[in-house]
Amino acid sequence: MSREDAFRNLEAFYSDLMPDSVDAKMLSQIRSRREQRRQKFNGAVAGFSIGGAVALTALLLAARPSQSAEARTMASIARLQMIHSGLAVRGDYPVKVPR
Amino acid sequence: MQRVETAEWTGMRARTSEKEFDNFFLEHQEIVMRLALAITRDQDSANDAVQDGFLKVLNRWNRVRQMDAPEAFLKRIVVRCAIAHLKKTSLLADENSEATCETDPSGIAVRHALGALTTDQQVLLALAIGQRWTYAEISAALKIPEGTVASRLHAAKEAFRRKWGDEQ
């Protein structure tokens, strides 16, 4: 078999590859998966107690920016929790720590 | 009163955004299904890849809807999801021994030859020959330079030709 035959067959293979029609439920499944993901995230965020979040945020905000990535992530989660519970608004630092 | 109006406006904006996403989905579902199928060569994997791709787009919809070419972004995401599914199915099953619904002998031979290539080579052939993408499009989707696309594609074609020869 020549090189041309090989590629002719390859092209024919791809052009014959016809997808079934898209599942009519796919859009609702996508929305449902997104909702599950959102609820999971909210659940994780709400899992922190407010007092704990305030204390943790205060502790972590007092730290220098050279803090570990993990510590900064924890602070972000605490901030999100406060936004979620209405104690702070997005963009605000919820706690000011005196130097 | 103002609070109620704000809530109504927010709800209306969310509904408009949902509608926009629905239209985007309906408009592009078929083209990305073809794309995913060319890469995975399996209907179920293609379905999963398309669903994963649209979910990723939906999670970033507010940003994606403002892009100049949201469909290009969707295609890149679907390519990556399809590659992930192709790798997963390659680990689970050996295509040479797998029973496919293919009845055409040359189709079976092509499947076997493709299955014997590396994942990268399969993806390059699917995009360049199956989807007729340009080097620039492949380069953007796979995040590799165009020169690398050209050399890897050449190697993939040669590898396919050799495997095809073995199948005959």
Chai-1 contact restraints between the chains, C-beta under 6 A:
chainA,res_idxA,chainB,res_idxB,connection_type,confidence,min_distance_angstrom,max_distance_angstrom,comment,restraint_id
A,M1,B,Q168,contact,1.0,0.0,6.0,A-B,restraint_1
A,R3,B,R161,contact,1.0,0.0,6.0,A-B,restraint_2
A,A6,B,R161,contact,1.0,0.0,6.0,A-B,restraint_3
A,A6,B,W164,contact,1.0,0.0,6.0,A-B,restraint_4
A,N9,B,S106,contact,1.0,0.0,6.0,A-B,restraint_5
A,N9,B,V110,contact,1.0,0.0,6.0,A-B,restraint_6
A,L10,B,V110,contact,1.0,0.0,6.0,A-B,restraint_7
A,L10,B,I129,contact,1.0,0.0,6.0,A-B,restraint_8
A,E11,B,I129,contact,1.0,0.0,6.0,A-B,restraint_9
A,F13,B,G107,contact,1.0,0.0,6.0,A-B,restraint_10
A,F13,B,V110,contact,1.0,0.0,6.0,A-B,restraint_11
A,Y14,B,A38,contact,1.0,0.0,6.0,A-B,restraint_12
A,Y14,B,G130,contact,1.0,0.0,6.0,A-B,restraint_13
A,L17,B,L37,contact,1.0,0.0,6.0,A-B,restraint_14
A,P19,B,M33,contact,1.0,0.0,6.0,A-B,restraint_15
A,P19,B,R34,contact,1.0,0.0,6.0,A-B,restraint_16
A,P19,B,L37,contact,1.0,0.0,6.0,A-B,restraint_17
A,D20,B,Q43,contact,1.0,0.0,6.0,A-B,restraint_18
A,V22,B,Q29,contact,1.0,0.0,6.0,A-B,restraint_19
A,V22,B,M33,contact,1.0,0.0,6.0,A-B,restraint_20
A,M26,B,Q51,contact,1.0,0.0,6.0,A-B,restraint_21
A,L27,B,F25,contact,1.0,0.0,6.0,A-B,restraint_22
A,I30,B,Q51,contact,1.0,0.0,6.0,A-B,restraint_23
A,I30,B,F54,contact,1.0,0.0,6.0,A-B,restraint_24
A,I30,B,L55,contact,1.0,0.0,6.0,A-B,restraint_25
A,R33,B,L55,contact,1.0,0.0,6.0,A-B,restraint_26
A,R34,B,L58,contact,1.0,0.0,6.0,A-B,restraint_27
